[in-house]
Amino acid sequence: MKKSLSHLPQEKKDELKAVVEIIRELIDAEFIILFGSYARGDWVEDRYTAEDGITYEYKSDYDLLLVVQDLPKYQYKGYRSRIKYQARKSAGCTTPLSIIMHSVDEFKQAINNGEYFFVDIKKEGVVLYRSGRFRLPAAKKLSIKERKNKAEAHFRNWFESAKGFYRFFEVGLEEDNLKGAAFQLHQAAERFYHTVLLVFTDYKPRTHDLVELEKRVEPLSSRFKGIFPQNTAEEKRLFELLKRAYTESRYNIHYKITNEELQYLAERVLLLQNLTEAICRAKISSFTI
């Protein structure tokens, strides 16, 4: 792994330094690693106004891997949200944060197994902090055939699972079980995103948040940006209904969704299904043995 941020402008270095200080105050981290576009040097900050007068803005996230010894202590207790909040409030960090967290054993085992998401992090990532208590093993390099076999297995498993949840959605809609149908539609969308991430990176984060999953697939294909348009208040409201369905459709008696709203969202999920199949098949075909 690299140690230098010399390729970043000073304001980005200052932001990351402040974020690392916040993380270390909240978490006993063994490694804090910057990966993704800011580690590679191909980040994007784009703002433009379209012909319809709507201003669009896209900013790459700081992708951070936090490696800890005691994962259960931090994993489900809101630490990622607290880090993001403190980064905005205390450090004035304007760059979005995307944080994943794994145990030392998980990280070492993934490198040993040649899981290419983690192997790429070890190769391209920038170490922002290390405790010095652990050393990482040499990465196993998978052959093209092994990578293709893994991608094919991920595609078969997750794509079929996603389509199965879409069929469950259709049954719920037919039976007028609208809240149940909303949950199944959320699960279909989530699993289509998981399919893409696993085929391309051999990794999916521990999250059901469609916003986070959408952000993770967008760098893999710009075509994902239009799947759930959010240019108007109504488009944002409808996507929020789908996002909230994972929890609220099951546990919140005040959650409501109409047949018409579900029909609109189902059309978007079908677009997601078609795009998922197309780009995953193309990716698998690109592994030339």
Secondary structure, 3 states (H helix, E strand, C coil): CECCCCCCCHHHHHHHHHHHHHHHHHCCEEEEEEECHHHHCCCCEEEEECCCCCEEEEECCEEEEEEECCHHHHHCCCHHHHHHHHHHHCCCCCCCEEEEEEEHHHHHHHHHCCCHHHHHHHHHCEEEEECCCCCCCCCCCCCHHHHHHHHHHHHHHHHHHHHHHHHHHHHHHHCCCHHHHHHHHHHHHHHHHHHHHHHHHCCCCCCCCHHHHHHHHHHHCHHHHHCCCCCCHHHHHHHHHHHHHHHHHHHCCCCCCCHHHHHHHHHHHHHHHHHHHHHHHHHHHHCCC
